[in-house]
Amino acid sequence: MTHHLRYIIVAAALLTTAQAGAADPKAGSPMPELQSLLPDAKLPVTAGKVVLIDFWASWCEPCRASFPALQRLHQKFAGRGLVIVGIGVDEDAADYRSFASKQRVGFALAHDAGQRAVAHFNPPTMPTSYLVDRQGRIRHVHKGFKTGTTEAEYTREIETLLAD
C-alpha cells in the first residue's frame, strides 16, 4: 500500500470518526484515561504530571520533524514532572514498528492498533498534540508542527504548567 493511499485511508477514518460523534477533546476538557484507550500499551504513570500526548503517523513528514523536539523537551523537563506519550496511528503494525525503532527517544511510544485513542481524540491533522496540566485537564492543543516555532510554544506552556 502506498503512503498516499494510507494517508487517504487514515484521513477517511478520522473524518468518519468525527461524524460518528467522537469525543474530540479541546482545551479545558478532561484528559481521558489513556490505558482504557490503549489497553495493550505499557504507559507511564500520568497522575499529577504534566502530560504531552502526541498523535503521529509513519508517513507524516512533520511528525518525523517533531520527534527530535519532543526528545529535547523530554530531556529538559522529565525530571520536573513532564510525561510525553507518542501515539502512533498507523494501521499496519510493521509501519509503526519501523518508524518507532528509528526514533531514538526516551519517552513512551504506543501503537493505537485498535484506533480507539484516535477515535476518541479525533486529531484534525498529523501530528496533533494535547498538553495536559497536573489536574488532568487539556490546556493546549497543537495542530501540526512547525520546526522552531512549535518547540518554543511547547517550552513556554510546559514551564507554565510545571510551575502551577
Residue pairs with C-beta under 8 A, 6 or more apart in sequence:
1 9
1 92
3 59
6 57
6 59
6 90
6 91
6 92
6 95
7 57
7 59
9 91
10 57
10 89
10 91
10 126
13 115
13 118
14 118
14 122
14 123
14 124
17 115
17 118
17 119
17 122
18 24
18 122
20 119
22 119
22 120
22 121
22 122
23 29
23 32
23 120
23 121
23 122
24 121
24 122
25 31
25 32
25 120
25 121
25 130
25 138
26 138
26 141
27 138
27 139
27 140
27 141
28 137
28 138
28 139
29 137
29 138
30 136
30 137
30 138
31 46
31 51
31 53
31 130
31 132
31 136
31 137
31 138
32 120
32 121
34 41
34 43
34 46
34 53
34 85
34 110
34 117
35 41
35 43
37 112
37 116
37 117
37 120
38 87
38 110
38 112
38 116
38 117
39 114
39 116
40 111
40 113
41 108
41 110
41 111
42 108
42 110
43 85
43 108
43 110
44 83
44 85
44 108
45 83
46 83
46 85
46 132
46 136
47 136
48 81
48 134
49 81
49 82
49 83
49 134
50 77
50 81
50 82
50 83
50 131
50 132
50 133
50 134
50 158
50 161
50 162
51 82
51 83
51 84
51 85
51 130
51 131
51 132
52 70
52 73
52 82
52 83
52 84
52 85
52 129
52 130
52 131
52 132
52 154
52 158
53 85
53 87
53 121
53 129
53 130
53 132
54 66
54 70
54 84
54 85
54 86
54 87
54 127
54 128
54 129
55 87
55 89
55 117
55 118
55 121
55 123
55 126
55 127
55 128
55 129
56 63
56 66
56 67
56 86
56 87
56 88
56 89
56 126
56 127
57 63
57 88
57 89
57 90
57 126
57 127
58 88
58 90
58 95
58 96
58 98
58 99
59 90
59 95
60 126
60 127
62 126
62 127
62 144
62 145
62 146
63 126
63 127
63 145
64 99
65 145
65 147
66 127
66 145
66 150
67 86
67 103
67 105
69 145
69 147
69 150
69 151
69 154
70 84
70 86
70 105
70 107
71 103
71 104
71 105
71 106
71 107
72 151
73 82
73 84
73 151
73 154
73 155
73 158
74 82
74 84
74 105
74 106
74 107
75 106
76 155
77 158
77 162
78 84
78 106
78 107
80 162
81 134
81 162
82 158
82 162
83 107
83 108
84 107
84 108
85 107
85 108
85 109
85 110
86 105
86 107
86 108
86 109
86 110
87 109
87 110
87 111
87 112
87 117
87 118
88 96
88 99
88 100
88 109
88 110
88 111
88 112
89 112
89 115
89 117
89 118
89 126
90 96
90 99
90 111
91 113
91 115
93 111
93 113
96 111
96 113
97 111
100 109
100 111
103 109
110 117
112 118
121 128
121 130
123 143
124 143
125 143
125 144
127 142
127 144
127 145
128 141
128 142
128 143
128 144
129 141
129 142
129 154
130 138
130 140
130 141
130 142
131 138
131 139
131 140
131 141
131 142
131 154
131 157
131 158
131 161
132 138
132 139
133 139
133 161
133 164
134 161
134 164
139 157
139 161
140 153
140 157
142 150
142 153
142 154
144 150
